[in-house]
Amino acid sequence: MKLREEWLRTPRGRFKALVALAAVLPAVEATIIAVLGFQAVRGLSPQVSAVWPYGTFQELRWLFVYHRTIPGFFITLVGMSALRGVLTTVLANLAWPDDIPRPSWRWLLRRNIWIAILTAVLLSPWVALAMAFATTGLSWYLIASLLPLLLLAPFLLRAGVAAHWWRGLPRLEVVGWAWLNFIVLTIGGAVLSAVPIWWGVPLAAFWGAVNGLLWRKSVAAALAPGRVRLRLVPVVPLLVALILLSFPAMPLAAERVQGGRGGWRPPIMTEPLPDSVPYAVIALGGHDSEYDGEPAADPRVERFSYLGLDEQNRPLPYTAVATHRSLGDSAALLAEQVEVLHERTNRPIALLGHSEGAMVARTYLERWPMTEVEAVLLFSPLVMPGRVYYPPAEIRRGWGVVAGWELRALQSLWNLTDTSEEEPDQDFIRSLLADAPFYRNRTLCPVAGVRMVAFLPTVTAIEAPPGQYHRIPVYELPAFHGELVGRADVADLVLDFLSGDSVQRSEMQYEVLQRIGSAWQPPPLALGINPVWSAGREADPAFTGRICEARDAAPR
């Protein structure tokens, strides 16, 4: 024992202990993941031993998804923060530079436990945004959750070792190491998500060892003497307040990123169809789209109305709030419109659905398998939505209950500027959550007797978790969500598909981006443990890595 203590007092001994500890912990988590066969979370394990605040960000994502009661959430949060504080105390002490006086273990432990709790509180709103991403599959939520993390990371890097970390600006060296940590974890997660699951154990140990090196460099940078700019300014409280005050501006940014808001009139509505198209077409707008009742240029084309048909069987005008109804209700309205258009034109029907409209079209195909629809084009469909869960507001117990309440609190801030009456419990969102087994598995699966193609913007790659995500032809193009449907080159592809041609293109960078995003997605809630989904017969892509699996013979 005495020899071991003497060994840990040497710089070389401490460095070896630091690298070993940082490597072992990710390897342990990777082993547990491999034993469970939890394919979707392979990219998370390097974050166990990551430098502040990335380890806490990983733990919060697990906690927000996997808790069932409000007291249980807070008890686990305190215990988790205490363990994180102990771990960072050990890692920081082992990484401490030899030329700088080391504080007592008691001071370091007390400080790191307190900082772990504070970090959890500061990061919780962004973890809630990550939950919103996993609910809807919209990448802008994921991006919005990571930007504040990157802004706060250089300050939180200093927090565990410096007394006045919340005042002044961090030096560029500290910022560089904090952001390099993020890059390393991103690359590590991408590599682990691309290899067989058991290969992840030694690779997780390797990336954990890299964490050890980053701990040493980061602590040294945080403690290095030098002039602090704005030394007396409480920068961190001001930064947190500024980020929170920016929440009301997020819906305005979302309008640009999401697309489909307001009046939606794609080229198929404004130009006559060529004679080579044998179909009558229904175009379905996305979430928060609007329709003023103006008919299409071609009588064979109609807009889908989220309010149904009038007495003359014409699509009713609607405002954005009409798109908030459940997918099942919208699919029922679509079934009526399909039948009426087919009777009027005596033609087979093609559906062109954008975003939520794509999900309505896919829901319709599932619930009305005997249909006049023979072709479907899905633009920017939601990729594997419903990966997490939170109960309705009137229910106080269930998976993700605290996450749901935090999302409602954030929504109240957004609604200061958002006039679209969004809320986490609107019928559209609740239908995604209630039927998550279907939407996770079958949105991009083939349907017998129906020609299908999905047009996927590049940003969808960040939305798609590791593993298979489509089994129908896809056409991938660099774009944001909602941008493809109005492009002239894509309009030509639409007409080619409707004329009977094969339309398909896969981009090499798409899978690369898919892997890069894997480290920062929340872990999906296992389908088999949620009572709300217990009647489902779907396999779980989070464990199989595949979609469109044959349904069980009987409910599980």
Rosetta blueprint (number, residue, H / E / L):
1 M L
2 K H
3 L H
4 R H
5 E H
6 E H
7 W H
8 L H
9 R H
10 T L
11 P H
12 R H
13 G H
14 R H
15 F H
16 K H
17 A H
18 L H
19 V H
20 A H
21 L H
22 A H
23 A H
24 V H
25 L H
26 P H
27 A H
28 V H
29 E H
30 A H
31 T H
32 I H
33 I H
34 A H
35 V H
36 L H
37 G L
38 F L
39 Q H
40 A H
41 V H
42 R L
43 G L
44 L L
45 S H
46 P H
47 Q H
48 V H
49 S H
50 A L
51 V L
52 W L
53 P L
54 Y H
55 G H
56 T H
57 F H
58 Q H
59 E H
60 L H
61 R H
62 W H
63 L H
64 F H
65 V H
66 Y L
67 H L
68 R L
69 T L
70 I H
71 P H
72 G H
73 F H
74 F H
75 I H
76 T H
77 L H
78 V H
79 G H
80 M H
81 S H
82 A H
83 L H
84 R H
85 G H
86 V H
87 L H
88 T H
89 T H
90 V H
91 L H
92 A H
93 N H
94 L H
95 A H
96 W L
97 P L
98 D L
99 D L
100 I L
101 P L
102 R L
103 P L
104 S L
105 W H
106 R H
107 W H
108 L H
109 L H
110 R H
111 R H
112 N H
113 I H
114 W H
115 I H
116 A H
117 I H
118 L H
119 T H
120 A H
121 V H
122 L H
123 L H
124 S H
125 P H
126 W H
127 V H
128 A H
129 L H
130 A H
131 M H
132 A H
133 F H
134 A H
135 T H
136 T H
137 G L
138 L L
139 S H
140 W H
141 Y H
142 L H
143 I H
144 A H
145 S H
146 L H
147 L H
148 P H
149 L H
150 L H
151 L H
152 L H
153 A H
154 P H
155 F H
156 L H
157 L H
158 R H
159 A H
160 G L
161 V L
162 A L
163 A L
164 H L
165 W L
166 W L
167 R L
168 G L
169 L E
170 P L
171 R L
172 L H
173 E H
174 V H
175 V H
176 G H
177 W H
178 A H
179 W H
180 L H
181 N H
182 F H
183 I H
184 V H
185 L H
186 T H
187 I H
188 G H
189 G H
190 A H
191 V H
192 L H
193 S H
194 A H
195 V L
196 P L
197 I H
198 W H
199 W H
200 G H
201 V H
202 P H
203 L H
204 A H
205 A H
206 F H
207 W H
208 G H
209 A H
210 V H
211 N H
212 G H
213 L H
214 L H
215 W H
216 R H
217 K H
218 S H
219 V H
220 A H
221 A H
222 A H
223 L H
224 A L
225 P L
226 G L
227 R L
228 V L
229 R E
230 L L
231 R L
232 L L
233 V L
234 P L
235 V H
236 V H
237 P H
238 L H
239 L H
240 V H
241 A H
242 L H
243 I H
244 L H
245 L H
246 S L
247 F H
248 P H
249 A H
250 M H
251 P H
252 L H
253 A H
254 A H
255 E H
256 R H
257 V H
258 Q H
259 G L
260 G L
261 R L
262 G E
263 G E
264 W L
265 R L
266 P L
267 P H
268 I H
269 M H
270 T H
271 E L
272 P L
273 L L
274 P L
275 D L
276 S L
277 V L
278 P L
279 Y L
280 A E
281 V E
282 I E
283 A E
284 L E
285 G L
286 G L
287 H L
288 D L
289 S E
290 E E
291 Y E
292 D L
293 G L
294 E L
295 P L
296 A L
297 A L
298 D L
299 P L
300 R L
301 V E
302 E E
303 R E
304 F L
305 S L
306 Y L
307 L L
308 G L
309 L E
310 D L
311 E L
312 Q L
313 N L
314 R L
315 P E
316 L L
317 P L
318 Y E
319 T L
320 A H
321 V H
322 A H
323 T H
324 H H
325 R L
326 S L
327 L H
328 G H
329 D H
330 S H
331 A H
332 A H
333 L H
334 L H
335 A H
336 E H
337 Q H
338 V H
339 E H
340 V H
341 L H
342 H H
343 E H
344 R H
345 T H
346 N L
347 R L
348 P L
349 I E
350 A E
351 L E
352 L E
353 G E
354 H E
355 S L
356 E H
357 G H
358 A H
359 M H
360 V H
361 A H
362 R H
363 T H
364 Y H
365 L H
366 E H
367 R H
368 W L
369 P L
370 M L
371 T L
372 E L
373 V E
374 E E
375 A E
376 V E
377 L E
378 L E
379 F E
380 S L
381 P L
382 L L
383 V L
384 M L
385 P L
386 G L
387 R L
388 V L
389 Y L
390 Y L
391 P L
392 P L
393 A L
394 E L
395 I L
396 R L
397 R L
398 G L
399 W L
400 G L
401 V H
402 V H
403 A H
404 G H
405 W H
406 E H
407 L H
408 R H
409 A H
410 L H
411 Q H
412 S H
413 L H
414 W H
415 N L
416 L L
417 T L
418 D L
419 T L
420 S L
421 E L
422 E L
423 E L
424 P L
425 D L
426 Q L
427 D H
428 F H
429 I H
430 R H
431 S H
432 L H
433 L H
434 A H
435 D L
436 A H
437 P H
438 F H
439 Y H
440 R H
441 N H
442 R H
443 T L
444 L L
445 C L
446 P L
447 V L
448 A L
449 G L
450 V L
451 R E
452 M E
453 V E
454 A E
455 F E
456 L E
457 P E
458 T L
459 V L
460 T H
461 A H
462 I H
463 E H
464 A L
465 P L
466 P L
467 G L
468 Q L
469 Y L
470 H L
471 R L
472 I L
473 P L
474 V E
475 Y E
476 E E
477 L E
478 P L
479 A L
480 F L
481 H L
482 G L
483 E L
484 L H
485 V H
486 G H
487 R L
488 A H
489 D H
490 V H
491 A H
492 D H
493 L H
494 V H
495 L H
496 D H
497 F H
498 L H
499 S L
500 G L
501 D L
502 S L
503 V L
504 Q L
505 R E
506 S L
507 E L
508 M H
509 Q H
510 Y H
511 E H
512 V H
513 L H
514 Q H
515 R H
516 I H
517 G H
518 S H
519 A H
520 W H
521 Q L
522 P L
523 P L
524 P L
525 L L
526 A L
527 L H
528 G H
529 I H
530 N L
531 P H
532 V H
533 W H
534 S L
535 A L
536 G L
537 R L
538 E L
539 A L
540 D L
541 P H
542 A H
543 F H
544 T H
545 G L
546 R L
547 I L
548 C L
549 E L
550 A L
551 R L
552 D L
553 A L
554 A L
555 P L
556 R L
